[in-house]
């Protein structure tokens, strides 16, 4: 019985020793994976920021074009009104 317990404890000790040796290797692997994931996150954030800037620029351009259309329309109306007033003045 004592030999069996000693053998059992020796087996457990060997397993713990193997696990103790394996832990630093696994840690290195995990650290490498974490570093790779961090670089992926940085790249994705950079792409996201670039896409936001592009979208923002496109939206500003679209708004500016809309304002330009409104201003052009107002200018045409103003020129037409000016012509009408000028024609009325010449008639009187």
C-alpha distance (Angstrom), angle and dihedral (degrees) to the residues before:
residue distance angle dihedral
X1 . . .
X2 3.80 . .
X3 3.80 91.0 .
X4 3.78 90.6 50.8
X5 3.81 92.2 51.0
X6 3.80 90.7 46.5
X7 3.81 89.9 50.4
X8 3.79 90.1 47.7
X9 3.81 92.4 49.9
X10 3.80 90.7 46.0
X11 3.80 89.5 52.8
X12 3.80 91.0 49.5
X13 3.80 90.3 48.0
X14 3.80 90.9 51.4
X15 3.80 90.7 50.2
X16 3.79 90.7 50.0
X17 3.81 90.4 47.7
X18 3.82 91.0 51.4
X19 3.78 90.5 47.6
X20 3.80 89.9 48.6
X21 3.82 90.0 54.1
X22 3.79 93.1 45.0
X23 3.82 95.8 50.1
X24 3.85 97.4 74.2
X25 3.80 90.8 48.9
X26 3.79 91.4 50.8
X27 3.78 90.0 46.4
X28 3.80 90.1 54.2
X29 3.78 90.5 50.2
X30 3.80 91.8 49.0
X31 3.80 92.0 47.3
X32 3.80 89.5 52.8
X33 3.80 90.6 49.9
X34 3.81 91.4 48.4
X35 3.82 91.1 50.2
X36 3.82 90.1 50.3
X37 3.80 91.1 49.0
X38 3.80 91.3 48.7
X39 3.79 91.5 52.7
X40 3.81 89.2 48.3
X41 3.80 90.2 51.7
X42 3.82 91.2 49.7
X43 3.80 90.3 50.4
X44 3.81 92.5 47.8
X45 3.80 91.3 48.7
X46 3.81 90.6 50.4
X47 3.81 90.3 50.5
X48 3.79 90.8 47.2
X49 3.80 91.6 50.4
X50 3.81 90.8 48.1
X51 3.81 91.0 50.4
X52 3.80 90.7 48.7
X53 3.81 91.1 51.0
X54 3.80 91.0 48.6
X55 3.79 92.1 48.1
X56 3.78 91.6 46.6
X57 3.79 91.8 49.5
X58 3.80 91.4 48.7
X59 3.81 91.2 48.8
X60 3.82 91.8 49.9
X61 3.80 90.1 48.7
X62 3.81 90.6 49.8
X63 3.81 91.5 50.1
X64 3.81 91.1 47.3
X65 3.80 90.4 50.8
X66 3.81 89.8 49.8
X67 3.81 91.0 51.8
X68 3.81 89.9 46.9
X69 3.81 90.1 53.9
X70 3.81 90.9 50.2
X71 3.80 91.4 48.3
X72 3.81 91.5 48.1
X73 3.78 90.5 50.5
X74 3.80 91.6 49.2
X75 3.80 91.3 47.6
X76 3.83 91.3 52.3
X77 3.80 90.8 49.7
X78 3.79 90.7 47.9
X79 3.82 92.1 50.3
X80 3.82 90.8 48.7
X81 3.80 91.3 48.1
X82 3.79 90.1 48.2
X83 3.82 90.1 52.3
X84 3.82 90.8 49.4
X85 3.78 92.2 50.4
X86 3.79 91.3 46.3
X87 3.83 90.6 50.7
X88 3.81 90.9 49.5
X89 3.77 90.9 50.4
X90 3.81 91.4 51.6
X91 3.84 90.7 50.0
X92 3.79 93.3 55.6
